[in-house]
């Protein structure tokens, strides 16, 4: 099968953008295609969640531009990142846009390629292992299970305007797994709202800190007890919240025990 890239014929460009999902942290979870394109890049535009181990896979000559975002502090606003990709490609660069997890799952990849399409910039999109799948697997928590969860929902822990107005009645339904991305600062609110809309106080929950990396830690509790159990724990992002009966399986299925967390 021939390899094709998407572009607009109205304005051909000299460079190209590789929109690559770097996965949740473990460099061995990168796809073969991701590594191949990383080796071809002239410049890498990367996010805060890209680990040092993944950056080490870049060739030594590759220019590196950090555009990471932290709560209430963005190195570059998203619209400026979009334009940066265009400008670099128009200068003839092969641009590696390296994003944590998967570019199309809470990764703003859609916004970036809209800008590339409008500017006529050729690009490729390489999916990555999204945090929910990677972190849950390394925590020993199946996201679905015939006995406990017949569906799985991915939810962002904060919206563009900073609010957290979600469909709480739907998220509080039984026999499903709900995974909250970027919800570390909202843990207390999330647990409170789920209980308010009918989820059992005893519903199992797990907070996975820096999943798939040597610094992974997993905090298991219930909706009623998790906020208090985290007091003083100094949990660092990225952290993923998993809600559902499947969390109980961790006691039997946990397999990844990093040396740094023992």
Helices and strands as residue ranges (DSSP letters): E 16-21, G 27-29, H 32-40, E 43-46, H 52-55, E 63-66, E 69-70, E 73-74, H 78-90, E 94-99, H 109-119, E 122-126, H 131-138, E 152-156, H 168-171, E 177-181, G 184-186, H 187-196, E 204-209, E 217-222, H 226-229, E 239-243, G 245-249, H 250-253, G 259-261
